[in-house]
Amino acid sequence: MKRRFRYIRQFEEMLVEEGTTIIKLFLHISKEKQLEKIQERLQDPAKHWKFDASDLQEREYWDDYQEAYQDVFKESSSKSAPWYWIPANRRWYRNYLALAIVVKTLEGLDLSYPKLNTPTPDISELISPRH
């Protein structure tokens, strides 16, 4: 597992060195909210397609998943490619935080429109009225 994390860090470092900005967002819902969403899917026929029986089985491993996430954050977060942990029980707040992170990141970049290197052609003859 440590080797996999090392590969991830090395890959991200290479991307950053080549000019890529990395934003890693973890959208976290609580165990209670997850159960609520499963129950909604079961009660609403329009949401049955979102339900998978394995979701109920996987809930038994909730604590194990939480521990594994902590390892991921600890081992694959760096100054140039940090993880942002976003509480996601409420969509509006989740969306607000995610967009705030993206906007702040974009504001920190030195972005500008590219300069045109080609001369603008003279199209006056093409647009003048015909006689």
Number of C-alpha atoms within 10 A of each C-alpha: 9 9 8 11 16 13 13 15 18 13 12 20 17 12 15 14 11 9 9 13 14 15 14 14 15 14 14 15 14 12 13 10 14 16 14 12 15 19 12 16 17 16 11 10 10 10 13 13 10 12 15 12 8 8 12 13 10 10 14 10 10 13 11 10 13 12 10 12 13 11 15 14 16 13 16 19 18 13 6 16 18 15 18 16 14 17 17 18 16 10 10 10 13 17 15 12 18 21 12 12 16 14 11 10 13 12 10 9 9 6 8 6 5 6 6 7 6 6 6 7 6 7 8 8 8 8 7 8 7 6 3
